[in-house]
Amino acid sequence: MQSVLSKSSNLLRPVIGSDTLKNFAEMSSTAFKTLSVGVPKEYVYHIKLNRPEKRNAFNHAMWLEIKQCFEQISEDENCRAVVVSGEGKMFTAGIDLSDFVTTAQQVGEKDDVARKAKIFHKLIETYQASMTSLELCKKPILAAVHNACIGAGVDLITAADIRYCSKDAWFQVKEVEVGLAADVGSLQRLPKVIGSDSLARELCYTARKMHADEALTCGLVSRVFGTHNELLEETLKIAEVIAKKSPVAVQTTKANLLYSRDHTVQEGLDHIKLWNQLNLQSEDLVQAATGVMTKDEDVKFSKL
């Protein structure tokens, strides 16, 4: 499916007036079947999982569109921060099992196990790349979770940079309940996100629910808000704060945090040294330093 994002990154421009927002909403509605895209604040994009009638369950189209969307956003100079939320009653119910059963039936038509395995290998690889696209996106991604975040939802949010939720939120790595091992990111990212291998194993072996208070305590989320509306309002405010910072500084910070997570301290130091030998020559540094010295809190940084 060709996205309107791929036609021109200029279609994703900061909203100045209501007409611009209306036009953008109309264009994005034709670009995606399972996502909605908005620009509620300058340089801030809001991506919503948009299958509310299916509780935002992940079907094949959604996996593909998530990757397409975040790859395009990563290169879009008009975006500096992204908020991800779910439309409707919950964040997501996880994998769309009816969609998965249809795929399994199609694979079952093959007689040879090697040929069946090849199809599933490619499918898993595609879904893994979908979640990794959030991690590889150069822009900070803030996940705003309300109500249920099940299965693939945990894969999605653990690939994001920052996670918030509402008081009614709960999280579940549910794959073992349907006879599967989670295979698109939860087993790899969740232990690192919460910093407890023991707790991660408990959640993944038992498929029990983790509610908002426990998610806050263990570090899966960093803030809990009272209502869904409050969650979105505050998350967008934080995204706006990030979007006002130097895009050079923020994007370099994300790149080094991600690199350092999977490398030694010295390798991380060497990595940021290479980045900053360039970035210390950037105009953003001069502008930011001047803003601090003159107490100007409204420094404007050019597009990156």
Beta strands, then each sheet from edge to edge (+ up, - down):
strand 1: 35-41
strand 2: 44-49
strand 3: 81-86
strand 4: 141-145
strand 5: 148-150
strand 6: 162-166
strand 7: 170-172
strand 8: 210-211
strand 9: 223-225
sheet 1: 1+ 2- 3- 4- 6- 9-
sheet 2: 5+ 7+ 8-
end
